[in-house]
């Protein structure tokens, strides 16, 4: 049953679908990043530094 199902499927369709999903997610992330205000970006950039200072103390 599984062998018949896998031989029936066209893998090219899945590759194109995966590429389209990747492109949509990538574009969404770029748009969200570009719309972020500078104060929020600075706070997120400092998260790593704040955590490393806690570990050293």
N, C-alpha and C positions, 0 to 999 in steps of 0.2 A: 504493500500500500504506500509506504513512504517513498520507495524507489520510483513508483509510478508518479507520485506527486512531484518529486524533485525533478524528474525528467520532463514533466509538463511545464514547470515554471521557467520563465525567461529571466535570467539573472541580469540582463542589461537594463530592464525596467527598474530593478531594485537599486542598481548603481546610480541611475539617473535620479531616482527618488531620494537617495541618500545625499547626493550632491545638492539637490534643490533644498533639502532640509538644512544642510550645512550652510548654504549660502544665506538662507533666510535668518538663521540664528546669528550668523556672523554680522549681517547687516543690522539686526536688532541690537546687538551688543555695541557696535560702532555708534549707532544713533544714540543709544542710552549714554555712552561715554561722552559723546560730544555735547549732550544736553546737560551734563552734570555741572553744577556750579563749582567755582574754584574752592570755596570754603569746605565743601563736602569732600572734594578730592584731596585737599591738604590733610583733613582729619583721617581719611582712610590711609594715606601715605604714612602717617605717623603711628599707626597701629603697631607695626612691626617694631619700631623703635621703643614704644612704650612697653611692649611685652619683654623685650630683651633687657630693659632697665630693671624690670621686676625680677627677672631671673638672676641677675647679677647681685641684687641687694640681699 
